[in-house]
Amino acid sequence: MIDARDTALIFEGGGTRNSYTAPVVEKLIAEEVQFGWVGGISAGSVHALNLASRDT
C-alpha cells in the first residue's frame, strides 16, 4: 500500500486520452495507492469514481 493522502489526483477529460489512462487507474487500484482527494473532468470523472470506489 502506498499512502499518498497528502496528494490530490486529478484526471483530465477526453475520451481518447482516458482510454490510455484506464490501465494507470487499474494499476493504482492493484497497488492500493491511497490519495487524499481524487477528481476529474468529463471522462476523467469516471476514472476518479472508479479509483475512489476501487472498482476497475
PQR file of N, CA, C, O and H, with PARSE charges and radii, in Angstrom:
ATOM      1  N   MET A   1       0.842  -1.182   0.000 -0.4000 1.5000
ATOM      2  CA  MET A   1       0.000   0.000   0.000 -0.0000 2.0000
ATOM      3  C   MET A   1       0.885   1.243   0.000  0.5500 1.7000
ATOM      4  O   MET A   1       1.886   1.303   0.714 -0.5500 1.4000
ATOM      5  N   ILE A   2       0.514   2.214  -0.791 -0.4000 1.5000
ATOM      6  CA  ILE A   2       1.221   3.488  -0.861 -0.0000 2.0000
ATOM      7  C   ILE A   2       0.304   4.563  -0.296  0.5500 1.7000
ATOM      8  O   ILE A   2      -0.811   4.756  -0.780 -0.5500 1.4000
ATOM      9  H   ILE A   2      -0.299   2.165  -1.371  0.4000 1.0000
ATOM     10  N   ASP A   3       0.776   5.258   0.726 -0.4000 1.5000
ATOM     11  CA  ASP A   3      -0.017   6.301   1.360 -0.0000 2.0000
ATOM     12  C   ASP A   3       0.344   7.656   0.757  0.5500 1.7000
ATOM     13  O   ASP A   3       1.396   8.222   1.053 -0.5500 1.4000
ATOM     14  H   ASP A   3       1.682   5.102   1.119  0.4000 1.0000
ATOM     15  N   ALA A   4      -0.537   8.159  -0.082 -0.4000 1.5000
ATOM     16  CA  ALA A   4      -0.350   9.477  -0.693 -0.0000 2.0000
ATOM     17  C   ALA A   4      -1.519  10.376  -0.321  0.5500 1.7000
ATOM     18  O   ALA A   4      -1.987  11.168  -1.140 -0.5500 1.4000
ATOM     19  H   ALA A   4      -1.392   7.700  -0.322  0.4000 1.0000
ATOM     20  N   ARG A   5      -1.991  10.251   0.920 -0.4000 1.5000
ATOM     21  CA  ARG A   5      -3.163  11.014   1.342 -0.0000 2.0000
ATOM     22  C   ARG A   5      -2.920  12.512   1.431  0.5500 1.7000
ATOM     23  O   ARG A   5      -3.866  13.280   1.607 -0.5500 1.4000
ATOM     24  H   ARG A   5      -1.611   9.608   1.585  0.4000 1.0000
ATOM     25  N   ASP A   6      -1.677  12.935   1.312 -0.4000 1.5000
ATOM     26  CA  ASP A   6      -1.385  14.368   1.268 -0.0000 2.0000
ATOM     27  C   ASP A   6      -1.279  14.867  -0.175  0.5500 1.7000
ATOM     28  O   ASP A   6      -0.784  15.966  -0.425 -0.5500 1.4000
ATOM     29  H   ASP A   6      -0.909  12.311   1.169  0.4000 1.0000
ATOM     30  N   THR A   7      -1.753  14.043  -1.126 -0.4000 1.5000
ATOM     31  CA  THR A   7      -1.669  14.354  -2.552 -0.0000 2.0000
ATOM     32  C   THR A   7      -3.050  14.282  -3.184  0.5500 1.7000
ATOM     33  O   THR A   7      -3.825  13.370  -2.896 -0.5500 1.4000
ATOM     34  H   THR A   7      -2.155  13.151  -0.922  0.4000 1.0000
ATOM     35  N   ALA A   8      -3.355  15.248  -4.049 -0.4000 1.5000
ATOM     36  CA  ALA A   8      -4.603  15.226  -4.821 -0.0000 2.0000
ATOM     37  C   ALA A   8      -4.296  14.673  -6.214  0.5500 1.7000
ATOM     38  O   ALA A   8      -3.240  14.955  -6.781 -0.5500 1.4000
ATOM     39  H   ALA A   8      -2.725  15.989  -4.283  0.4000 1.0000
ATOM     40  N   LEU A   9      -5.211  13.896  -6.753 -0.4000 1.5000
ATOM     41  CA  LEU A   9      -5.071  13.341  -8.097 -0.0000 2.0000
ATOM     42  C   LEU A   9      -6.225  13.849  -8.946  0.5500 1.7000
ATOM     43  O   LEU A   9      -7.389  13.698  -8.573 -0.5500 1.4000
ATOM     44  H   LEU A   9      -6.069  13.667  -6.293  0.4000 1.0000
ATOM     45  N   ILE A  10      -5.908  14.448 -10.083 -0.4000 1.5000
ATOM     46  CA  ILE A  10      -6.925  14.992 -10.982 -0.0000 2.0000
ATOM     47  C   ILE A  10      -6.766  14.340 -12.343  0.5500 1.7000
ATOM     48  O   ILE A  10      -5.681  14.363 -12.925 -0.5500 1.4000
ATOM     49  H   ILE A  10      -4.963  14.570 -10.386  0.4000 1.0000
ATOM     50  N   PHE A  11      -7.850  13.755 -12.854 -0.4000 1.5000
ATOM     51  CA  PHE A  11      -7.853  13.140 -14.177 -0.0000 2.0000
ATOM     52  C   PHE A  11      -8.414  14.129 -15.186  0.5500 1.7000
ATOM     53  O   PHE A  11      -9.450  14.752 -14.950 -0.5500 1.4000
ATOM     54  H   PHE A  11      -8.731  13.736 -12.381  0.4000 1.0000
ATOM     55  N   GLU A  12      -7.731  14.268 -16.300 -0.4000 1.5000
ATOM     56  CA  GLU A  12      -8.184  15.183 -17.344 -0.0000 2.0000
ATOM     57  C   GLU A  12      -9.321  14.552 -18.150  0.5500 1.7000
ATOM     58  O   GLU A  12      -9.526  13.339 -18.122 -0.5500 1.4000
ATOM     59  H   GLU A  12      -6.890  13.762 -16.492  0.4000 1.0000
ATOM     60  N   GLY A  13     -10.045  15.398 -18.860 -0.4000 1.5000
ATOM     61  CA  GLY A  13     -11.135  14.935 -19.695 -0.0000 2.0000
ATOM     62  C   GLY A  13     -10.643  14.467 -21.055  0.5500 1.7000
ATOM     63  O   GLY A  13      -9.462  14.589 -21.379 -0.5500 1.4000
ATOM     64  H   GLY A  13      -9.878  16.383 -18.883  0.4000 1.0000
ATOM     65  N   GLY A  14     -11.556  13.936 -21.836 -0.4000 1.5000
ATOM     66  CA  GLY A  14     -11.230  13.473 -23.179 -0.0000 2.0000
ATOM     67  C   GLY A  14     -11.301  11.966 -23.265  0.5500 1.7000
ATOM     68  O   GLY A  14     -10.495  11.267 -22.652 -0.5500 1.4000
ATOM     69  H   GLY A  14     -12.515  13.837 -21.573  0.4000 1.0000
ATOM     70  N   GLY A  15     -12.252  11.463 -24.014 -0.4000 1.5000
ATOM     71  CA  GLY A  15     -12.456  10.016 -24.100 -0.0000 2.0000
ATOM     72  C   GLY A  15     -11.253   9.263 -24.632  0.5500 1.7000
ATOM     73  O   GLY A  15     -10.897   8.209 -24.107 -0.5500 1.4000
ATOM     74  H   GLY A  15     -12.907  12.030 -24.512  0.4000 1.0000
ATOM     75  N   THR A  16     -10.624   9.794 -25.671 -0.4000 1.5000
ATOM     76  CA  THR A  16      -9.464   9.113 -26.248 -0.0000 2.0000
ATOM     77  C   THR A  16      -8.300   9.101 -25.267  0.5500 1.7000
ATOM     78  O   THR A  16      -7.656   8.068 -25.086 -0.5500 1.4000
ATOM     79  H   THR A  16     -10.914  10.650 -26.099  0.4000 1.0000
ATOM     80  N   ARG A  17      -8.024  10.232 -24.635 -0.4000 1.5000
ATOM     81  CA  ARG A  17      -6.943  10.289 -23.644 -0.0000 2.0000
ATOM     82  C   ARG A  17      -7.211   9.345 -22.487  0.5500 1.7000
ATOM     83  O   ARG A  17      -6.294   8.700 -21.978 -0.5500 1.4000
ATOM     84  H   ARG A  17      -8.548  11.071 -24.782  0.4000 1.0000
ATOM     85  N   ASN A  18      -8.455   9.264 -22.076 -0.4000 1.5000
ATOM     86  CA  ASN A  18      -8.777   8.417 -20.928 -0.0000 2.0000
ATOM     87  C   ASN A  18      -8.736   6.938 -21.264  0.5500 1.7000
ATOM     88  O   ASN A  18      -8.651   6.109 -20.358 -0.5500 1.4000
ATOM     89  H   ASN A  18      -9.200   9.788 -22.490  0.4000 1.0000
ATOM     90  N   SER A  19      -8.794   6.585 -22.539 -0.4000 1.5000
ATOM     91  CA  SER A  19      -8.599   5.175 -22.885 -0.0000 2.0000
ATOM     92  C   SER A  19      -7.168   4.752 -22.585  0.5500 1.7000
ATOM     93  O   SER A  19      -6.914   3.577 -22.321 -0.5500 1.4000
ATOM     94  H   SER A  19      -8.863   7.259 -23.275  0.4000 1.0000
ATOM     95  N   TYR A  20      -6.234   5.694 -22.622 -0.4000 1.5000
ATOM     96  CA  TYR A  20      -4.846   5.405 -22.269 -0.0000 2.0000
ATOM     97  C   TYR A  20      -4.604   5.523 -20.761  0.5500 1.7000
ATOM     98  O   TYR A  20      -3.630   4.980 -20.240 -0.5500 1.4000
ATOM     99  H   TYR A  20      -6.440   6.648 -22.836  0.4000 1.0000
ATOM    100  N   THR A  21      -5.477   6.219 -20.079 -0.4000 1.5000
ATOM    101  CA  THR A  21      -5.344   6.399 -18.633 -0.0000 2.0000
ATOM    102  C   THR A  21      -5.920   5.215 -17.862  0.5500 1.7000
ATOM    103  O   THR A  21      -5.527   4.978 -16.720 -0.5500 1.4000
ATOM    104  H   THR A  21      -6.269   6.660 -20.503  0.4000 1.0000
ATOM    105  N   ALA A  22      -6.834   4.474 -18.459 -0.4000 1.5000
ATOM    106  CA  ALA A  22      -7.513   3.366 -17.777 -0.0000 2.0000
ATOM    107  C   ALA A  22      -6.538   2.344 -17.182  0.5500 1.7000
ATOM    108  O   ALA A  22      -6.751   1.919 -16.047 -0.5500 1.4000
ATOM    109  H   ALA A  22      -7.154   4.666 -19.387  0.4000 1.0000
ATOM    110  N   PRO A  23      -5.485   1.931 -17.886 -0.5600 1.5000
ATOM    111  CA  PRO A  23      -4.546   0.977 -17.268  0.2800 2.0000
ATOM    112  C   PRO A  23      -3.825   1.562 -16.047  0.5500 1.7000
ATOM    113  O   PRO A  23      -3.460   0.825 -15.131 -0.5500 1.4000
ATOM    114  N   VAL A  24      -3.625   2.868 -16.034 -0.4000 1.5000
ATOM    115  CA  VAL A  24      -2.998   3.509 -14.877 -0.0000 2.0000
ATOM    116  C   VAL A  24      -3.924   3.397 -13.667  0.5500 1.7000
ATOM    117  O   VAL A  24      -3.475   3.115 -12.556 -0.5500 1.4000
ATOM    118  H   VAL A  24      -3.922   3.467 -16.778  0.4000 1.0000
ATOM    119  N   VAL A  25      -5.205   3.619 -13.888 -0.4000 1.5000
ATOM    120  CA  VAL A  25      -6.185   3.502 -12.803 -0.0000 2.0000
ATOM    121  C   VAL A  25      -6.199   2.069 -12.270  0.5500 1.7000
ATOM    122  O   VAL A  25      -6.227   1.857 -11.058 -0.5500 1.4000
ATOM    123  H   VAL A  25      -5.570   3.848 -14.790  0.4000 1.0000
ATOM    124  N   GLU A  26      -6.180   1.097 -13.164 -0.4000 1.5000
ATOM    125  CA  GLU A  26      -6.154  -0.302 -12.743 -0.0000 2.0000
ATOM    126  C   GLU A  26      -4.924  -0.596 -11.886  0.5500 1.7000
ATOM    127  O   GLU A  26      -5.022  -1.294 -10.877 -0.5500 1.4000
ATOM    128  H   GLU A  26      -6.158   1.269 -14.149  0.4000 1.0000
ATOM    129  N   LYS A  27      -3.775  -0.070 -12.283 -0.4000 1.5000
ATOM    130  CA  LYS A  27      -2.531  -0.286 -11.535 -0.0000 2.0000
ATOM    131  C   LYS A  27      -2.588   0.395 -10.163  0.5500 1.7000
ATOM    132  O   LYS A  27      -2.145  -0.176  -9.167 -0.5500 1.4000
ATOM    133  H   LYS A  27      -3.696   0.498 -13.103  0.4000 1.0000
ATOM    134  N   LEU A  28      -3.133   1.615 -10.114 -0.4000 1.5000
ATOM    135  CA  LEU A  28      -3.261   2.311  -8.835 -0.0000 2.0000
ATOM    136  C   LEU A  28      -4.151   1.536  -7.869  0.5500 1.7000
ATOM    137  O   LEU A  28      -3.874   1.477  -6.671 -0.5500 1.4000
ATOM    138  H   LEU A  28      -3.493   2.079 -10.923  0.4000 1.0000
ATOM    139  N   ILE A  29      -5.217   0.946  -8.392 -0.4000 1.5000
ATOM    140  CA  ILE A  29      -6.113   0.145  -7.558 -0.0000 2.0000
ATOM    141  C   ILE A  29      -5.400  -1.124  -7.098  0.5500 1.7000
ATOM    142  O   ILE A  29      -5.484  -1.492  -5.926 -0.5500 1.4000
ATOM    143  H   ILE A  29      -5.442   0.994  -9.365  0.4000 1.0000
ATOM    144  N   ALA A  30      -4.703  -1.790  -8.009 -0.4000 1.5000
ATOM    145  CA  ALA A  30      -3.996  -3.031  -7.676 -0.0000 2.0000
ATOM    146  C   ALA A  30      -2.910  -2.800  -6.628  0.5500 1.7000
ATOM    147  O   ALA A  30      -2.695  -3.641  -5.754 -0.5500 1.4000
ATOM    148  H   ALA A  30      -4.635  -1.491  -8.960  0.4000 1.0000
ATOM    149  N   GLU A  31      -2.226  -1.658  -6.719 -0.4000 1.5000
ATOM    150  CA  GLU A  31      -1.151  -1.342  -5.775 -0.0000 2.0000
ATOM    151  C   GLU A  31      -1.669  -0.681  -4.497  0.5500 1.7000
ATOM    152  O   GLU A  31      -0.880  -0.333  -3.617 -0.5500 1.4000
ATOM    153  H   GLU A  31      -2.400  -0.976  -7.429  0.4000 1.0000
ATOM    154  N   GLU A  32      -2.983  -0.506  -4.388 -0.4000 1.5000
ATOM    155  CA  GLU A  32      -3.643   0.075  -3.217 -0.0000 2.0000
ATOM    156  C   GLU A  32      -3.083   1.456  -2.850  0.5500 1.7000
ATOM    157  O   GLU A  32      -2.779   1.729  -1.689 -0.5500 1.4000
ATOM    158  H   GLU A  32      -3.624  -0.788  -5.102  0.4000 1.0000
ATOM    159  N   VAL A  33      -2.958   2.304  -3.850 -0.4000 1.5000
ATOM    160  CA  VAL A  33      -2.492   3.670  -3.618 -0.0000 2.0000
ATOM    161  C   VAL A  33      -3.661   4.485  -3.080  0.5500 1.7000
ATOM    162  O   VAL A  33      -4.745   4.481  -3.663 -0.5500 1.4000
ATOM    163  H   VAL A  33      -3.205   2.083  -4.794  0.4000 1.0000
ATOM    164  N   GLN A  34      -3.443   5.177  -1.978 -0.4000 1.5000
ATOM    165  CA  GLN A  34      -4.469   5.984  -1.329 -0.0000 2.0000
ATOM    166  C   GLN A  34      -4.164   7.467  -1.539  0.5500 1.7000
ATOM    167  O   GLN A  34      -3.099   7.940  -1.142 -0.5500 1.4000
ATOM    168  H   GLN A  34      -2.562   5.180  -1.505  0.4000 1.0000
ATOM    169  N   PHE A  35      -5.089   8.204  -2.161 -0.4000 1.5000
ATOM    170  CA  PHE A  35      -4.943   9.647  -2.354 -0.0000 2.0000
ATOM    171  C   PHE A  35      -5.889  10.377  -1.416  0.5500 1.7000
ATOM    172  O   PHE A  35      -6.937   9.851  -1.040 -0.5500 1.4000
ATOM    173  H   PHE A  35      -5.954   7.819  -2.484  0.4000 1.0000
ATOM    174  N   GLY A  36      -5.509  11.595  -1.040 -0.4000 1.5000
ATOM    175  CA  GLY A  36      -6.347  12.393  -0.166 -0.0000 2.0000
ATOM    176  C   GLY A  36      -7.587  12.915  -0.864  0.5500 1.7000
ATOM    177  O   GLY A  36      -8.646  13.049  -0.250 -0.5500 1.4000
ATOM    178  H   GLY A  36      -4.657  12.021  -1.345  0.4000 1.0000
ATOM    179  N   TRP A  37      -7.456  13.205  -2.133 -0.4000 1.5000
ATOM    180  CA  TRP A  37      -8.577  13.737  -2.912 -0.0000 2.0000
ATOM    181  C   TRP A  37      -8.407  13.290  -4.350  0.5500 1.7000
ATOM    182  O   TRP A  37      -7.305  13.343  -4.896 -0.5500 1.4000
ATOM    183  H   TRP A  37      -6.596  13.096  -2.632  0.4000 1.0000
ATOM    184  N   VAL A  38      -9.501  12.846  -4.971 -0.4000 1.5000
ATOM    185  CA  VAL A  38      -9.481  12.414  -6.370 -0.0000 2.0000
ATOM    186  C   VAL A  38     -10.624  13.099  -7.087  0.5500 1.7000
ATOM    187  O   VAL A  38     -11.754  13.103  -6.598 -0.5500 1.4000
ATOM    188  H   VAL A  38     -10.397  12.802  -4.528  0.4000 1.0000
ATOM    189  N   GLY A  39     -10.340  13.681  -8.247 -0.4000 1.5000
ATOM    190  CA  GLY A  39     -11.369  14.344  -9.032 -0.0000 2.0000
ATOM    191  C   GLY A  39     -11.058  14.235 -10.505  0.5500 1.7000
ATOM    192  O   GLY A  39      -9.967  13.818 -10.896 -0.5500 1.4000
ATOM    193  H   GLY A  39      -9.422  13.677  -8.644  0.4000 1.0000
ATOM    194  N   GLY A  40     -12.025  14.612 -11.316 -0.4000 1.5000
ATOM    195  CA  GLY A  40     -11.820  14.556 -12.755 -0.0000 2.0000
ATOM    196  C   GLY A  40     -12.833  15.390 -13.496  0.5500 1.7000
ATOM    197  O   GLY A  40     -13.889  15.741 -12.969 -0.5500 1.4000
ATOM    198  H   GLY A  40     -12.910  14.950 -10.998  0.4000 1.0000
ATOM    199  N   ILE A  41     -12.494  15.698 -14.715 -0.4000 1.5000
ATOM    200  CA  ILE A  41     -13.349  16.478 -15.604 -0.0000 2.0000
ATOM    201  C   ILE A  41     -13.817  15.565 -16.739  0.5500 1.7000
ATOM    202  O   ILE A  41     -13.017  14.831 -17.319 -0.5500 1.4000
ATOM    203  H   ILE A  41     -11.636  15.413 -15.143  0.4000 1.0000
ATOM    204  N   SER A  42     -15.100  15.613 -17.049 -0.4000 1.5000
ATOM    205  CA  SER A  42     -15.677  14.873 -18.166 -0.0000 2.0000
ATOM    206  C   SER A  42     -15.365  13.387 -18.020  0.5500 1.7000
ATOM    207  O   SER A  42     -15.719  12.784 -17.007 -0.5500 1.4000
ATOM    208  H   SER A  42     -15.750  16.210 -16.577  0.4000 1.0000
ATOM    209  N   ALA A  43     -14.712  12.790 -19.009 -0.4000 1.5000
ATOM    210  CA  ALA A  43     -14.411  11.352 -18.951 -0.0000 2.0000
ATOM    211  C   ALA A  43     -13.499  11.021 -17.778  0.5500 1.7000
ATOM    212  O   ALA A  43     -13.535   9.901 -17.269 -0.5500 1.4000
ATOM    213  H   ALA A  43     -14.424  13.280 -19.831  0.4000 1.0000
ATOM    214  N   GLY A  44     -12.694  11.964 -17.345 -0.4000 1.5000
ATOM    215  CA  GLY A  44     -11.822  11.748 -16.198 -0.0000 2.0000
ATOM    216  C   GLY A  44     -12.581  11.546 -14.909  0.5500 1.7000
ATOM    217  O   GLY A  44     -12.067  10.929 -13.976 -0.5500 1.4000
ATOM    218  H   GLY A  44     -12.665  12.875 -17.758  0.4000 1.0000
ATOM    219  N   SER A  45     -13.806  12.061 -14.843 -0.4000 1.5000
ATOM    220  CA  SER A  45     -14.607  11.869 -13.629 -0.0000 2.0000
ATOM    221  C   SER A  45     -14.977  10.401 -13.449  0.5500 1.7000
ATOM    222  O   SER A  45     -15.160   9.940 -12.322 -0.5500 1.4000
ATOM    223  H   SER A  45     -14.223  12.562 -15.601  0.4000 1.0000
ATOM    224  N   VAL A  46     -15.087   9.674 -14.540 -0.4000 1.5000
ATOM    225  CA  VAL A  46     -15.371   8.236 -14.450 -0.0000 2.0000
ATOM    226  C   VAL A  46     -14.178   7.518 -13.826  0.5500 1.7000
ATOM    227  O   VAL A  46     -14.354   6.646 -12.976 -0.5500 1.4000
ATOM    228  H   VAL A  46     -14.938  10.048 -15.455  0.4000 1.0000
ATOM    229  N   HIS A  47     -12.961   7.883 -14.248 -0.4000 1.5000
ATOM    230  CA  HIS A  47     -11.766   7.291 -13.647 -0.0000 2.0000
ATOM    231  C   HIS A  47     -11.673   7.647 -12.168  0.5500 1.7000
ATOM    232  O   HIS A  47     -11.299   6.806 -11.350 -0.5500 1.4000
ATOM    233  H   HIS A  47     -12.818   8.592 -14.939  0.4000 1.0000
ATOM    234  N   ALA A  48     -12.006   8.873 -11.822 -0.4000 1.5000
ATOM    235  CA  ALA A  48     -11.976   9.288 -10.415 -0.0000 2.0000
ATOM    236  C   ALA A  48     -12.950   8.445  -9.599  0.5500 1.7000
ATOM    237  O   ALA A  48     -12.627   8.012  -8.493 -0.5500 1.4000
ATOM    238  H   ALA A  48     -12.309   9.557 -12.486  0.4000 1.0000
ATOM    239  N   LEU A  49     -14.131   8.215 -10.142 -0.4000 1.5000
ATOM    240  CA  LEU A  49     -15.120   7.389  -9.458 -0.0000 2.0000
ATOM    241  C   LEU A  49     -14.624   5.952  -9.320  0.5500 1.7000
ATOM    242  O   LEU A  49     -14.771   5.340  -8.262 -0.5500 1.4000
ATOM    243  H   LEU A  49     -14.393   8.567 -11.041  0.4000 1.0000
ATOM    244  N   ASN A  50     -14.039   5.417 -10.385 -0.4000 1.5000
ATOM    245  CA  ASN A  50     -13.504   4.053 -10.328 -0.0000 2.0000
ATOM    246  C   ASN A  50     -12.427   3.933  -9.263  0.5500 1.7000
ATOM    247  O   ASN A  50     -12.413   2.966  -8.502 -0.5500 1.4000
ATOM    248  H   ASN A  50     -13.919   5.914 -11.245  0.4000 1.0000
ATOM    249  N   LEU A  51     -11.538   4.891  -9.200 -0.4000 1.5000
ATOM    250  CA  LEU A  51     -10.462   4.843  -8.219 -0.0000 2.0000
ATOM    251  C   LEU A  51     -10.999   5.004  -6.801  0.5500 1.7000
ATOM    252  O   LEU A  51     -10.571   4.292  -5.893 -0.5500 1.4000
ATOM    253  H   LEU A  51     -11.549   5.677  -9.819  0.4000 1.0000
ATOM    254  N   ALA A  52     -11.917   5.919  -6.607 -0.4000 1.5000
ATOM    255  CA  ALA A  52     -12.478   6.150  -5.272 -0.0000 2.0000
ATOM    256  C   ALA A  52     -13.266   4.946  -4.774  0.5500 1.7000
ATOM    257  O   ALA A  52     -13.264   4.653  -3.578 -0.5500 1.4000
ATOM    258  H   ALA A  52     -12.265   6.497  -7.344  0.4000 1.0000
ATOM    259  N   SER A  53     -13.935   4.252  -5.681 -0.4000 1.5000
ATOM    260  CA  SER A  53     -14.745   3.092  -5.287 -0.0000 2.0000
ATOM    261  C   SER A  53     -13.967   1.783  -5.378  0.5500 1.7000
ATOM    262  O   SER A  53     -14.485   0.721  -5.031 -0.5500 1.4000
ATOM    263  H   SER A  53     -13.936   4.490  -6.652  0.4000 1.0000
ATOM    264  N   ARG A  54     -12.708   1.864  -5.850 -0.4000 1.5000
ATOM    265  CA  ARG A  54     -11.862   0.668  -6.011 -0.0000 2.0000
ATOM    266  C   ARG A  54     -12.492  -0.340  -6.948  0.5500 1.7000
ATOM    267  O   ARG A  54     -12.398  -1.546  -6.716 -0.5500 1.4000
ATOM    268  H   ARG A  54     -12.288   2.726  -6.132  0.4000 1.0000
ATOM    269  N   ASP A  55     -13.135   0.135  -8.005 -0.4000 1.5000
ATOM    270  CA  ASP A  55     -13.807  -0.713  -8.984 -0.0000 2.0000
ATOM    271  C   ASP A  55     -13.146  -0.534 -10.346  0.5500 1.7000
ATOM    272  O   ASP A  55     -13.250   0.536 -10.946 -0.5500 1.4000
ATOM    273  H   ASP A  55     -13.212   1.115  -8.193  0.4000 1.0000
ATOM    274  N   THR A  56     -12.475  -1.561 -10.836 -0.4000 1.5000
ATOM    275  CA  THR A  56     -11.822  -1.462 -12.143 -0.0000 2.0000
ATOM    276  C   THR A  56     -12.836  -1.622 -13.249  0.5500 1.7000
ATOM    277  O   THR A  56     -12.479  -1.569 -14.426 -0.5500 1.4000
ATOM    278  H   THR A  56     -12.391  -2.430 -10.349  0.4000 1.0000
TER
END
